[in-house]
């Protein structure tokens, strides 16, 4: 999935400081980069696993039906319908 095109800007500033301070900053940034990439990879793996489950697919299908039904209902009835459907989605009927 491609990201949307938004204006991006990069500023390149040279830091002035002692070598050990710059080395410490660089090592901290590298550690943070590794942690970020590891966390992101784990998240994406779990998201992919979740999207393959039958329960997730069923919830997506049900939410599409609810959305299409809401488009055909008057404003007064929407709130009641939405509240009832929310109760149904969180109910026992979706357990595997």
Wavefront OBJ file of the C-alpha trace (Angstrom):
o trace
v 0.000 0.000 0.000
v 1.537 3.300 -1.116
v 1.690 6.280 1.193
v -0.041 9.504 0.260
v 2.034 12.289 -1.190
v 2.555 15.020 1.392
v 5.140 17.774 1.431
v 8.289 16.586 3.181
v 11.306 18.572 4.252
v 14.722 17.520 5.500
v 17.113 19.729 7.370
v 20.753 18.744 7.683
v 22.488 20.415 10.621
v 26.029 19.713 11.730
v 26.289 19.170 15.459
v 29.076 20.858 17.321
v 30.397 18.951 20.295
v 33.001 16.583 21.560
v 33.563 13.285 19.787
v 32.369 11.175 22.725
v 29.108 13.169 22.949
v 28.478 12.744 19.224
v 29.318 9.030 19.448
v 26.895 8.621 22.363
v 24.107 10.378 20.433
v 24.793 8.271 17.352
v 24.734 5.018 19.327
v 21.466 6.009 21.039
v 19.892 6.810 17.676
v 21.021 3.457 16.286
v 19.596 1.617 19.307
v 16.288 3.448 18.925
v 16.195 2.639 15.200
v 16.664 -1.068 15.903
v 13.956 -1.035 18.594
v 11.549 0.800 16.286
v 12.117 -1.545 13.353
v 11.797 -4.633 15.564
v 8.542 -3.363 17.072
v 7.153 -2.429 13.676
v 8.034 -5.839 12.244
v 6.324 -7.620 15.145
v 3.241 -5.426 14.797
v 2.972 -6.068 11.058
v 3.392 -9.811 11.583
v 0.625 -9.898 14.211
v -1.656 -7.716 12.085
v -1.243 -10.086 9.153
v -2.039 -13.071 11.388
v -5.126 -11.321 12.757
v -6.429 -10.453 9.297
v -6.227 -14.129 8.297
v -8.554 -15.268 11.086
v -12.164 -16.198 10.393
v -13.375 -14.010 13.239
v -11.735 -10.878 11.804
v -13.150 -11.552 8.327
v -16.594 -12.079 9.820
v -16.404 -8.784 11.744
v -15.341 -6.901 8.620
v -18.221 -8.407 6.649
v -20.716 -7.530 9.404
v -19.420 -3.967 9.700
v -19.889 -3.449 5.944
v -23.480 -4.630 6.221
v -24.098 -2.315 9.179
v -22.604 0.616 7.266
v -24.782 -0.022 4.218
v -27.873 -0.404 6.432
v -27.129 2.884 8.188
v -27.123 4.671 4.843
v -30.743 3.592 4.274
v -32.143 4.546 7.710
v -33.460 7.898 8.901
v -31.454 9.846 11.471
v -33.803 9.062 14.393
v -33.526 5.320 13.851
v -29.754 5.308 13.249
v -28.757 5.698 16.885
v -30.983 2.853 18.072
v -29.898 0.611 15.211
v -26.239 1.401 15.806
v -26.486 0.689 19.545
v -28.219 -2.654 18.922
v -25.659 -3.723 16.344
v -22.815 -2.757 18.657
v -24.242 -4.988 21.337
v -24.531 -7.817 18.814
v -20.935 -7.388 17.650
v -19.573 -7.592 21.177
v -21.897 -10.449 22.129
v -21.420 -14.150 22.467
v -22.564 -14.913 18.913
v -19.138 -14.151 17.403
v -17.088 -16.619 19.402
v -15.328 -19.271 17.358
l 1 2 3 4 5 6 7 8 9 10 11 12 13 14 15 16 17 18 19 20 21 22 23 24 25 26 27 28 29 30 31 32 33 34 35 36 37 38 39 40 41 42 43 44 45 46 47 48 49 50 51 52 53 54 55 56 57 58 59 60 61 62 63 64 65 66 67 68 69 70 71 72 73 74 75 76 77 78 79 80 81 82 83 84 85 86 87 88 89 90 91 92 93 94 95 96
